[in-house]
């Protein structure tokens, strides 16, 4: 079952970010009941291909019937912006990635951009229009390419972290210095580098800057480990520790402060 959004939130912008995210989580979970509940009766969908043009919910379900039976995929690396709103209409645009292993050797990956038109009914938002386009010419499918090894290894670690978690973690809303809202799971963050009050957050497939101090980040993201005065690392991605640095699952080397080495070793043993 796809994850529900928080109905206690009063800020429409945050609600719309969560609902826009839930659209794709429900669809790629192949949870069509939850997906359809989001739609307005006059829903219109436009996709990347010639046949992907649907007017009405029944038409959409008909032309996506084959895709609904495909393997579920994990949605991550999400970014959204509120473009415009007037009276009962709100427009959101954003992008996301989705990945899955089709079999032992075939890795599926897509990066998509989307525009959402939401209609407020007085009680809830309903999706009136969804326009999706591929951010790459074709989805990546086939034998693993060397250029994708870093992303694939991170994706596998992220999947395993989620499977082994005893309780689900809520997604986090993070606003970058350009005003975009990143809606991400804690397990998507690999490490953060802070210089003064600008922090660069690294995930497995991209990086973005936020205007926050180290102390603010530690408060907001308590699952991260401080290993240096200007570096925070997600400990689930540490695969090796040496005297002056740790190596992450993406083969990045992050420095350890001289006074923190023993504390980091002890902390990792407790995980």
Residue frames as qw, qx, qy, qz and C-alpha x, y, z in Angstrom:
[[0.000, 0.889, 0.458, 0.000, 0.00, 0.00, 0.00],
 [0.386, 0.527, -0.041, 0.756, 1.42, 3.38, -0.94],
 [0.335, -0.251, -0.507, 0.753, 2.13, 5.84, 1.85],
 [0.039, -0.859, -0.500, -0.101, -0.61, 8.27, 2.91],
 [0.256, 0.485, -0.126, 0.827, 0.12, 11.97, 3.14],
 [0.194, -0.254, -0.629, 0.709, -0.32, 13.89, 6.41],
 [0.097, -0.676, -0.584, -0.439, -3.86, 15.19, 6.69],
 [0.421, -0.751, -0.353, 0.366, -3.04, 17.32, 9.74],
 [0.419, -0.100, 0.156, 0.889, -0.91, 19.78, 7.80],
 [0.165, 0.806, 0.415, -0.389, -2.46, 23.20, 7.39],
 [0.018, -0.638, 0.367, 0.676, -0.09, 24.66, 4.84],
 [0.798, 0.511, 0.176, -0.265, -1.50, 24.07, 1.35],
 [0.378, 0.739, -0.547, -0.111, 1.96, 24.21, -0.25],
 [0.189, -0.399, 0.885, -0.149, 3.23, 21.33, 1.87],
 [0.704, 0.206, 0.588, -0.342, 0.05, 19.34, 1.36],
 [0.707, 0.654, -0.064, -0.262, 0.36, 19.74, -2.41],
 [0.176, 0.645, -0.743, -0.023, 4.02, 18.70, -2.37],
 [0.396, -0.175, 0.870, -0.237, 3.09, 15.56, -0.45],
 [0.731, 0.403, 0.428, -0.347, 0.10, 14.78, -2.64],
 [0.549, 0.717, -0.355, -0.242, 2.14, 15.29, -5.83],
 [0.005, -0.488, 0.870, -0.066, 4.70, 12.85, -4.47],
 [0.561, 0.037, 0.747, -0.354, 1.99, 10.40, -3.47],
 [0.723, 0.533, -0.063, -0.435, 0.72, 10.35, -7.08],
 [0.542, 0.561, -0.621, -0.075, 3.91, 8.64, -8.25],
 [0.178, -0.317, 0.872, -0.328, 4.48, 6.52, -5.15],
 [0.700, 0.189, 0.508, -0.465, 0.99, 5.06, -5.56],
 [0.743, 0.559, -0.179, -0.320, 1.40, 4.53, -9.30],
 [0.427, 0.554, -0.713, 0.054, 4.84, 2.90, -9.15],
 [0.341, -0.194, 0.829, -0.399, 3.73, 0.77, -6.18],
 [0.284, -0.141, -0.809, -0.495, 0.99, -0.37, -8.61],
 [0.010, 0.401, 0.742, -0.537, -1.52, 0.67, -5.93],
 [0.003, 0.318, 0.522, 0.791, -4.17, 1.80, -8.40],
 [0.314, -0.718, -0.620, -0.023, -6.93, 2.13, -5.80],
 [0.382, -0.655, -0.171, 0.629, -4.96, 4.80, -3.94],
 [0.264, -0.066, 0.399, 0.876, -3.93, 6.42, -7.21],
 [0.059, -0.514, -0.662, -0.543, -7.48, 6.72, -8.53],
 [0.324, -0.750, -0.518, 0.256, -8.68, 8.30, -5.27],
 [0.329, -0.448, 0.040, 0.830, -6.43, 11.28, -6.05],
 [0.180, 0.142, 0.586, 0.777, -8.06, 11.97, -9.42],
 [0.379, 0.340, 0.177, -0.842, -10.77, 14.40, -10.45],
 [0.684, 0.388, 0.604, -0.132, -13.58, 12.85, -12.57],
 [0.547, 0.833, 0.025, -0.083, -12.43, 15.07, -15.47],
 [0.561, -0.582, 0.462, 0.366, -8.80, 13.97, -15.13],
 [0.708, 0.696, -0.118, -0.017, -6.62, 14.38, -18.25],
 [0.688, -0.497, 0.416, 0.327, -3.21, 12.71, -18.63],
 [0.619, 0.752, -0.225, -0.021, -0.51, 13.37, -21.23],
 [0.813, -0.399, 0.317, 0.281, 2.62, 11.22, -21.36],
 [0.222, -0.601, 0.519, 0.566, 5.76, 11.05, -23.48],
 [0.247, -0.002, 0.862, 0.443, 4.46, 8.76, -26.21],
 [0.248, -0.101, -0.496, -0.826, 1.83, 9.07, -28.93],
 [0.486, -0.395, -0.734, -0.262, -0.75, 6.81, -27.26],
 [0.382, -0.333, -0.616, 0.603, -0.32, 8.40, -23.82],
 [0.174, -0.135, -0.028, -0.975, -3.20, 10.84, -23.96],
 [0.217, -0.397, -0.890, 0.052, -6.21, 10.06, -21.78],
 [0.287, -0.307, 0.009, -0.907, -9.39, 11.98, -21.06],
 [0.788, -0.350, -0.053, -0.504, -11.15, 10.63, -18.00],
 [0.477, -0.503, 0.692, -0.202, -10.21, 8.06, -15.37],
 [0.883, 0.153, 0.427, -0.120, -11.56, 5.03, -17.24],
 [0.682, 0.715, -0.143, 0.065, -9.64, 5.96, -20.38],
 [0.022, -0.770, 0.607, -0.197, -6.43, 6.36, -18.36],
 [0.662, -0.293, 0.662, -0.195, -6.87, 2.95, -16.71],
 [0.881, 0.404, 0.224, -0.098, -7.53, 1.37, -20.09],
 [0.611, 0.733, -0.256, 0.153, -4.43, 2.62, -21.88],
 [0.020, -0.671, 0.669, -0.319, -2.13, 1.96, -18.89],
 [0.927, -0.209, 0.062, -0.305, -3.51, -1.53, -18.18],
 [0.884, 0.257, -0.298, 0.252, -0.35, -3.31, -19.33],
 [0.259, 0.563, -0.452, 0.642, 1.92, -1.03, -17.31],
 [0.601, -0.530, 0.217, -0.557, -0.16, -1.57, -14.16],
 [0.988, -0.138, -0.013, -0.066, 0.91, -5.22, -14.18],
 [0.598, 0.559, -0.426, 0.385, 4.62, -4.48, -14.34],
 [0.661, -0.211, -0.496, 0.522, 7.06, -4.87, -11.46],
 [0.273, -0.939, -0.197, 0.063, 6.79, -2.21, -8.74],
 [0.571, 0.437, -0.160, 0.676, 9.51, 0.45, -8.74],
 [0.457, -0.593, -0.355, 0.560, 10.96, 2.65, -6.02],
 [0.198, 0.871, 0.181, 0.411, 10.44, 6.41, -6.37],
 [0.603, -0.543, -0.114, 0.573, 13.17, 8.72, -5.05],
 [0.376, -0.101, 0.225, 0.893, 15.15, 11.89, -5.76],
 [0.092, 0.757, 0.618, 0.192, 11.99, 14.03, -5.86],
 [0.208, -0.208, -0.067, 0.953, 11.89, 17.80, -6.36],
 [0.075, 0.704, 0.679, 0.193, 8.77, 19.98, -6.57],
 [0.108, -0.079, -0.081, 0.988, 7.77, 23.64, -6.93],
 [0.222, 0.711, 0.601, -0.291, 4.48, 25.48, -6.58],
 [0.350, 0.221, 0.415, 0.810, 4.21, 27.39, -9.87],
 [0.218, -0.214, -0.177, -0.936, 0.89, 29.21, -9.54],
 [0.066, -0.436, -0.881, 0.172, -2.45, 29.24, -7.77],
 [0.229, -0.089, -0.072, -0.967, -5.65, 31.20, -8.16],
 [0.725, -0.167, 0.009, -0.668, -8.94, 30.54, -6.39],
 [0.893, -0.183, 0.345, -0.225, -9.38, 26.75, -6.51],
 [0.882, 0.439, -0.101, 0.142, -6.59, 25.89, -9.00],
 [0.439, -0.755, 0.449, 0.187, -2.98, 25.10, -8.05],
 [0.806, 0.539, -0.242, 0.040, -0.16, 24.20, -10.45],
 [0.626, -0.616, 0.459, 0.133, 2.85, 22.18, -9.30],
 [0.754, 0.559, -0.345, -0.012, 5.85, 21.10, -11.37],
 [0.544, -0.637, 0.544, -0.047, 8.67, 18.77, -10.46],
 [0.628, 0.445, -0.628, -0.116, 10.79, 15.74, -11.27],
 [0.755, -0.405, 0.464, -0.227, 11.58, 12.34, -9.80],
 [0.289, 0.412, -0.845, -0.183, 13.44, 9.10, -10.46],
 [0.883, -0.130, 0.246, -0.377, 12.14, 5.53, -10.32],
 [0.264, 0.513, -0.813, -0.081, 14.22, 2.33, -10.35],
 [0.880, -0.160, 0.328, -0.303, 13.82, -1.42, -10.05],
 [0.140, -0.365, 0.885, 0.252, 15.64, -4.64, -10.82],
 [0.759, 0.199, -0.240, -0.572, 13.72, -6.51, -13.52],
 [0.983, -0.049, -0.170, 0.051, 15.87, -9.59, -13.00],
 [0.768, -0.477, 0.073, 0.421, 19.41, -10.39, -11.85],
 [0.546, -0.048, 0.306, 0.778, 21.08, -8.54, -14.72],
 [0.117, 0.568, 0.451, 0.678, 18.52, -6.01, -15.93],
 [0.200, -0.431, -0.420, 0.773, 18.25, -2.69, -14.12],
 [0.120, 0.725, 0.536, 0.416, 15.39, -0.31, -14.92],
 [0.279, -0.449, -0.240, 0.814, 15.72, 3.42, -14.37],
 [0.194, 0.701, 0.463, 0.507, 13.68, 6.41, -15.45],
 [0.187, -0.317, -0.243, 0.897, 13.96, 10.12, -14.74],
 [0.083, 0.636, 0.662, 0.389, 10.74, 12.04, -15.36],
 [0.004, 0.030, 0.164, -0.986, 9.44, 15.59, -15.20],
 [0.075, -0.553, -0.825, -0.091, 5.83, 16.36, -14.41],
 [0.158, -0.178, 0.051, -0.970, 3.28, 19.16, -14.25],
 [0.116, -0.426, -0.876, 0.196, 0.25, 18.79, -11.98],
 [0.254, -0.344, -0.124, -0.895, -2.96, 20.81, -12.04],
 [0.178, -0.267, -0.864, 0.388, -4.79, 20.42, -8.73],
 [0.314, -0.509, -0.323, -0.734, -8.38, 21.50, -8.09],
 [0.002, 0.018, -0.727, 0.687, -9.45, 22.33, -4.55],
 [0.302, -0.427, -0.757, -0.393, -12.97, 21.06, -3.89],
 [0.431, -0.640, 0.052, -0.634, -13.42, 22.77, -0.53],
 [0.864, -0.444, 0.180, -0.156, -12.52, 19.59, 1.33],
 [0.762, -0.257, 0.473, 0.360, -9.58, 18.14, -0.55],
 [0.167, 0.637, -0.482, -0.578, -7.39, 18.51, -3.62],
 [0.841, 0.274, 0.467, -0.017, -8.14, 16.43, -6.72],
 [0.339, -0.345, 0.567, 0.667, -5.73, 15.96, -9.61],
 [0.566, 0.665, 0.208, -0.440, -7.30, 17.49, -12.70],
 [0.708, 0.678, -0.197, 0.004, -4.35, 17.17, -15.08],
 [0.671, -0.528, 0.440, 0.279, -0.99, 15.38, -15.13],
 [0.656, 0.725, -0.209, -0.016, 1.63, 15.87, -17.85],
 [0.734, -0.491, 0.411, 0.226, 4.70, 13.59, -17.65],
 [0.642, 0.713, -0.280, -0.012, 7.76, 13.61, -19.89],
 [0.921, -0.112, -0.060, 0.369, 10.97, 11.60, -19.86],
 [0.200, -0.921, 0.243, 0.229, 14.02, 13.52, -18.70],
 [0.281, -0.402, 0.757, 0.432, 16.09, 11.14, -20.86],
 [0.430, 0.256, -0.534, -0.682, 15.26, 9.96, -24.37],
 [0.783, -0.119, -0.545, -0.273, 14.45, 6.38, -23.31],
 [0.730, -0.608, 0.235, -0.206, 14.38, 4.62, -19.93],
 [0.098, 0.590, -0.801, 0.028, 17.63, 2.89, -19.06],
 [0.918, -0.085, 0.278, -0.271, 17.17, -0.85, -19.48],
 [0.800, 0.473, -0.362, 0.068, 19.68, -3.59, -20.16],
 [0.830, -0.123, -0.310, 0.447, 22.97, -4.86, -18.84],
 [0.394, -0.853, -0.087, 0.331, 24.66, -2.66, -16.29],
 [0.535, 0.716, -0.076, 0.441, 26.87, 0.03, -17.81],
 [0.614, -0.071, -0.363, 0.697, 30.02, 1.17, -16.04],
 [0.024, 0.356, -0.021, 0.934, 28.81, 4.77, -15.98],
 [0.601, -0.489, -0.210, -0.597, 25.79, 3.69, -13.93],
 [0.660, -0.079, -0.689, 0.290, 27.60, 1.55, -11.36],
 [0.108, 0.106, -0.473, 0.868, 27.74, 4.33, -8.76],
 [0.518, -0.149, -0.019, -0.842, 24.01, 5.01, -8.97],
 [0.789, -0.102, -0.541, -0.273, 23.10, 1.31, -8.98],
 [0.516, 0.000, -0.705, 0.487, 25.22, 0.53, -5.92],
 [0.127, -0.083, 0.370, -0.917, 23.64, 3.41, -4.01],
 [0.651, -0.120, -0.255, -0.705, 20.16, 2.30, -5.09],
 [0.733, -0.090, -0.674, 0.006, 20.79, -1.23, -3.78],
 [0.293, 0.001, -0.627, 0.722, 22.02, 0.11, -0.44],
 [0.341, -0.099, 0.123, -0.927, 18.97, 2.35, -0.18],
 [0.738, -0.123, -0.468, -0.470, 16.64, -0.58, -0.93],
 [0.641, -0.073, -0.709, 0.284, 18.32, -2.78, 1.67],
 [0.075, 0.078, -0.472, 0.875, 18.20, -0.01, 4.27],
 [0.541, -0.126, -0.052, -0.830, 14.46, 0.38, 3.76],
 [0.775, -0.088, -0.579, -0.236, 13.83, -3.39, 3.88],
 [0.583, -0.049, -0.667, 0.461, 15.80, -3.81, 7.11],
 [0.115, -0.300, 0.272, -0.907, 14.20, -0.86, 8.89],
 [0.096, -0.299, -0.904, 0.290, 11.91, -1.90, 11.74],
 [0.145, 0.747, 0.499, -0.415, 9.76, 1.23, 11.46],
 [0.490, 0.643, 0.355, 0.469, 9.11, 3.43, 8.41],
 [0.326, -0.361, -0.076, 0.870, 10.82, 6.81, 8.16],
 [0.300, 0.843, 0.375, -0.242, 8.86, 9.85, 7.09],
 [0.564, 0.507, 0.203, 0.619, 9.97, 11.81, 4.07],
 [0.346, -0.568, -0.158, 0.730, 11.62, 15.18, 4.70],
 [0.352, 0.881, 0.260, 0.181, 10.83, 18.51, 3.05],
 [0.547, -0.437, 0.116, 0.705, 14.07, 20.40, 2.30],
 [0.361, 0.916, 0.166, -0.061, 14.10, 23.77, 0.53],
 [0.732, 0.036, 0.137, 0.667, 17.23, 24.49, -1.52],
 [0.221, -0.479, -0.025, 0.849, 18.77, 27.91, -2.17],
 [0.040, -0.056, -0.564, -0.823, 16.89, 28.16, -5.48],
 [0.514, 0.002, 0.194, -0.835, 13.51, 27.71, -3.80],
 [0.672, 0.043, -0.649, -0.355, 12.86, 24.14, -4.98],
 [0.686, -0.398, 0.422, -0.438, 11.40, 21.68, -2.47],
 [0.415, 0.292, -0.859, -0.060, 13.15, 18.31, -2.24],
 [0.801, -0.276, 0.173, -0.503, 10.89, 15.60, -0.82],
 [0.546, 0.413, -0.726, 0.058, 13.25, 12.81, 0.14],
 [0.891, -0.392, -0.227, -0.032, 13.59, 9.84, 2.43],
 [0.423, -0.814, 0.395, 0.044, 16.37, 9.97, 5.05],
 [0.809, -0.140, 0.508, 0.260, 17.95, 6.93, 3.39],
 [0.632, 0.716, 0.172, 0.242, 18.49, 8.93, 0.19],
 [0.025, -0.950, 0.287, -0.118, 21.07, 11.21, 1.84],
 [0.877, 0.143, -0.298, 0.348, 24.64, 9.89, 1.69],
 [0.549, -0.329, -0.244, 0.729, 26.59, 12.81, 3.17],
 [0.064, 0.963, 0.231, 0.121, 26.58, 16.59, 3.58],
 [0.590, 0.047, -0.094, 0.800, 29.42, 19.09, 3.29],
 [0.142, -0.929, -0.333, 0.075, 28.97, 22.41, 5.12],
 [0.480, 0.148, -0.025, 0.864, 30.88, 25.61, 4.35],
 [0.124, -0.066, 0.210, -0.968, 29.72, 28.46, 6.58],
 [0.508, 0.241, 0.542, -0.625, 25.92, 28.46, 6.24],
 [0.686, 0.403, -0.344, -0.499, 25.77, 26.74, 2.84],
 [0.574, -0.224, 0.784, -0.072, 25.44, 22.96, 2.96],
 [0.502, 0.341, -0.608, -0.513, 25.70, 20.68, -0.06],
 [0.750, -0.077, 0.559, -0.346, 23.54, 17.58, 0.29],
 [0.241, 0.380, -0.806, -0.385, 24.67, 14.56, -1.73],
 [0.859, 0.065, 0.355, -0.364, 22.34, 11.74, -2.75],
 [0.709, -0.071, 0.639, 0.288, 23.17, 8.82, -5.00],
 [0.535, 0.515, 0.532, 0.407, 22.25, 10.67, -8.17],
 [0.186, 0.780, 0.145, 0.580, 22.59, 14.40, -7.52],
 [0.416, -0.286, -0.431, 0.748, 23.51, 17.18, -5.12],
 [0.033, -0.798, -0.331, -0.503, 21.85, 20.42, -4.07],
 [0.290, 0.176, -0.407, 0.848, 22.65, 23.37, -1.79],
 [0.383, -0.761, -0.506, -0.134, 20.67, 24.54, 1.23],
 [0.079, 0.642, -0.274, 0.712, 21.15, 27.56, 3.47],
 [0.788, -0.576, -0.113, -0.187, 21.58, 25.86, 6.84],
 [0.072, -0.723, 0.642, -0.246, 24.30, 25.55, 9.45],
 [0.405, 0.168, -0.894, 0.092, 25.74, 22.31, 10.75],
 [0.133, 0.061, 0.753, -0.642, 23.80, 22.60, 14.03],
 [0.603, 0.243, 0.065, -0.757, 20.54, 23.20, 12.17],
 [0.647, 0.268, -0.631, -0.332, 21.15, 20.13, 10.02],
 [0.228, 0.111, -0.913, 0.321, 21.96, 17.93, 13.01],
 [0.359, 0.145, 0.544, -0.744, 18.69, 19.01, 14.61],
 [0.678, 0.338, -0.104, -0.644, 16.67, 18.39, 11.45],
 [0.824, 0.306, -0.459, -0.131, 18.54, 15.22, 10.41],
 [0.518, -0.652, 0.498, -0.242, 19.54, 13.48, 13.66],
 [0.977, 0.052, 0.204, 0.022, 20.25, 10.17, 11.88],
 [0.609, 0.692, -0.255, 0.291, 23.42, 11.66, 10.36],
 [0.800, -0.436, -0.070, 0.407, 26.83, 11.22, 11.99],
 [0.120, 0.967, -0.224, 0.023, 29.26, 14.11, 12.35],
 [0.927, -0.059, 0.039, 0.368, 32.72, 12.82, 11.46],
 [0.485, 0.150, 0.056, 0.860, 34.38, 16.18, 10.80],
 [0.030, -0.454, -0.320, 0.831, 33.70, 19.81, 11.69],
 [0.362, 0.417, -0.175, -0.815, 32.19, 20.33, 8.24],
 [0.421, 0.120, -0.795, -0.420, 31.04, 16.86, 7.18],
 [0.659, -0.061, 0.523, -0.537, 27.99, 14.76, 8.09],
 [0.280, 0.210, -0.870, -0.347, 27.57, 11.19, 6.86],
 [0.847, -0.137, -0.021, -0.514, 24.68, 8.76, 6.81],
 [0.358, -0.499, 0.785, -0.074, 26.24, 5.78, 8.65],
 [0.849, 0.202, 0.458, -0.173, 24.28, 3.18, 6.67],
 [0.712, 0.698, -0.076, 0.022, 26.46, 4.02, 3.65],
 [0.123, -0.782, 0.611, -0.026, 29.85, 3.71, 5.35],
 [0.973, 0.151, -0.166, -0.063, 31.55, 0.59, 3.99],
 [0.795, 0.083, -0.263, 0.541, 35.12, 1.22, 5.17],
 [0.273, -0.960, 0.036, -0.051, 36.86, 3.37, 7.76],
 [0.751, 0.209, -0.214, 0.589, 40.53, 4.36, 7.75],
 [0.454, -0.375, -0.333, 0.736, 42.52, 6.78, 9.87],
 [0.072, -0.276, 0.044, 0.958, 41.77, 9.89, 7.83],
 [0.455, 0.121, -0.288, -0.834, 38.57, 9.12, 5.94],
 [0.604, 0.169, 0.733, -0.264, 35.56, 6.86, 5.49],
 [0.086, 0.089, -0.735, -0.667, 34.54, 5.30, 2.19],
 [0.595, 0.209, 0.331, -0.702, 30.86, 5.30, 1.25],
 [0.693, 0.247, 0.678, -0.013, 28.86, 2.79, -0.78],
 [0.556, 0.820, 0.126, -0.046, 29.23, 5.14, -3.74],
 [0.815, 0.108, 0.009, 0.569, 33.04, 4.94, -3.41],
 [0.068, 0.863, -0.071, 0.495, 33.34, 8.54, -2.19],
 [0.628, -0.115, -0.490, 0.594, 35.93, 9.31, 0.48],
 [0.262, -0.865, -0.158, -0.398, 34.83, 11.66, 3.27],
 [0.342, 0.451, -0.563, 0.601, 37.43, 13.06, 5.72],
 [0.666, -0.592, -0.446, 0.086, 37.42, 12.24, 9.44],
 [0.111, -0.886, 0.251, -0.374, 38.53, 14.86, 11.94],
 [0.413, 0.380, -0.742, 0.367, 41.61, 13.82, 13.94],
 [0.218, -0.206, 0.655, -0.693, 39.79, 14.06, 17.25],
 [0.741, 0.067, 0.118, -0.658, 36.74, 12.13, 16.00],
 [0.492, 0.310, -0.782, -0.223, 38.26, 8.90, 14.68],
 [0.082, 0.025, -0.935, 0.344, 37.83, 6.83, 17.86],
 [0.415, 0.257, 0.467, -0.737, 34.32, 8.13, 18.46],
 [0.626, 0.360, -0.339, -0.603, 33.32, 7.30, 14.89],
 [0.376, 0.208, -0.902, -0.036, 34.69, 3.75, 15.23],
 [0.103, 0.106, 0.832, -0.535, 32.75, 3.22, 18.46],
 [0.511, 0.329, 0.191, -0.771, 29.56, 4.64, 16.98],
 [0.578, 0.325, -0.577, -0.476, 29.78, 2.39, 13.92],
 [0.205, 0.096, -0.961, 0.161, 30.17, -0.69, 16.13],
 [0.271, 0.219, 0.666, -0.659, 26.88, 0.17, 17.84],
 [0.539, 0.317, -0.189, -0.757, 24.94, 0.31, 14.57]]
